[in-house]
């Protein structure tokens, strides 16, 4: 199945919006068009309301994309309250598509940031200790002006991004003003770069810190427009197949793909620092060009529960609700009285592979939603598999990277389980262990997965050897 787990991270590009200043008003707003690969895919709307000693921030976007044979219309809403220096006090966030919805809210009180997720009919909370201000990602332009950032210098800030529900260390750099043309008007705007989660966004902001234009990988442009222009749905909207435009063609046909045990490749065109590339089966042979060798095991280890080691990979999280009663009951029903670790993994993998309908989906998936809806692509398969495995006391994690399908490498998500050693497993393809065309670049939840954004649309692959 060709999968774009990347959609979650394309959304990151849509949150660096600041509203257009209107003089002598306590309500300011901005409309902008959203373009991917120079094709319009939607719009964003932002608003700040000044109320006594705090700001109320609203940010909404709507985009339309093709995903294989499906068309997805995605709507996201963020509202937040900050103090007068833009430090976040509380927020509400929602994300919805054709068959999926996601809701989160949070509040900062006495150095505690409490986030609540409502998913699959269940509510889960997590609390973070925080020191110092946390800023919404939507106001970084205004923050730079308010704090009088100096061109040529780099600054750091702790930023909350709702798409990954995490506090992210962010670097902000300010440059001298540049002349740019937007529509038919010429502007002299300060240039800024914002680097977070492996993604660097370039912004051009006015003297109030209002972003007039932004560019970010993979090929995203967000530009100020009138309300009427922003709301125009161009004829091509919904025809941009996001799965295909980020796939990587190669000049080699890999035969017997799903049984391949060995792969050797060159990967060029990007900076691979900070990525989680090496593991038990994936080895870096050379840095420049990046040369990888992937060897899959011929047999599986025999180990009975309880498993010693990897305990931190049994934890329940906001979107991996392994301690939920429904998840635990489903895991228990799947594995029965089985104690052999490899056989438990095989049973869970078979159940997810068989019971989750294969459908390209736009979502920020949680395990409970997938268990309820019983459909999705690799992201949904991977998040449910990890929750069921952890509920069964099998340490498990999510892996992201590339997989070969029909002459191209596509971005993909799968899992790894700890059975004395880590072994990769793919519930989307029903593979344990996976075939050698799985090339891993990161592992973990959304905050870690986002680190591969910097290579999307940049890399080329040459297959040197396979068998």
Secondary structure, DSSP 8 states (H G I E B T S, - for coil): ----TTHHHHGGGGS-------TT-SEEEEEEEEEETTEEEEEEEEEEEEETTEEEEEEEEEEEEEETTEEEEEEEEEEEEE-TT-BEEEEEEEEE-SS-EEEEEEEEETTEEEEEEEETTEEEEEEEE--S--EEGGGHHHHHHHTT--TT-EEEEEEEETTTTEEEEEEEEEEEEEEEEETTEEEEEEEEEEEETTEEEEEEE-TT--EEEEEETTTEEEEEE-HHHHH---TTTT--BHHHHT-EE-SS--SSGGG--EEEEEEESS--TT----SSSEEEEETTTEEEEEE--SS----BSS--S-GGGG---SS--TTSHHHHHHHHHHHTT--BHHHHHHHHHHHHHHHSEE--------HHHHHHH-EESHHHHHHHHHHHHHHTT--EEEEEEEEEETTEEEEEEEEEEESSSEEEEETTTTEES--TT-EEEEESSHHHHGGGGGGTTT-EEEEEEE-
